[in-house]
């Protein structure tokens, strides 16, 4: 056991400091309601293997009706995209966006699995408030995570992709490429390393018109003012906000006020349009 721990610890340290390409392994899960589910797990030592559970799929089913459009912004390898897609079903559409080319390879693999039960389309774009190219930076040499910046800096870390990534405006993209699906939009998940607030603001017209459920992360490094601004970016469009503990069916929740945004260092929230 000690030898295994030391090997894994060394592999993680190496992945943080030195770039390497990592393959993926397809794991299979047997679920009580959805049957056989496959998932491509990235062999990057910094990414714990993902397990697809019935409780997670059922969590998303609270918000994503079968046959609707669900959108995952900041997908990473697809660990939430796949459960979302099972909720939307084959007759629905799940769109996934991530500009990181290293995680995108694994995301593409996951989009190609479970085709009899899901309909996943993935795009290598960042969502932004304007069409532009951005730097992508990470704290890890293996780029297991990270974020975009307009100027080359160390906000997300010292490792910078050699090529810039493309940013798009979500509503413009959907109107151009998926206009038939827009009336069916039910759900948007955003998890972009502290940039959630700016992304949500860039979707203001989309939220006002279609009122999809929104899930967002309140990032560790957000200031009090940024946390209040994140709350307001949703509340101003007629949403109630709720803290939730985990992406599983029956997770404890708590309705949020603006002042509650400083209660936890980092947490997830969902926003539902008021009836």
Secondary structure, 3 states (H helix, E strand, C coil): CHHHHHHHHHHHHHHHHCCCCCCEEEEEEEECCCEEEEEEEECCCCCCCCCCCHHHHHHHHCCCCCCCEEEEECCCCCCCHHHHHHHHCCCCEEEEECCCHHHHHHHHHHHCCCCCCCCEEEECCEECCCCEEEEEEECCCCCCCCEEECCCCCCCCCEECCCCEEEECHHHHHHHHCHHHHCCEEEEEECCCCCHHHHHHHCHHHHHHHCCEEEEEECCCCCHHHHHHHHHHHHCCCEEEEEECCCCCCCCEEECCHHHHHCCCCEEEEEEECC
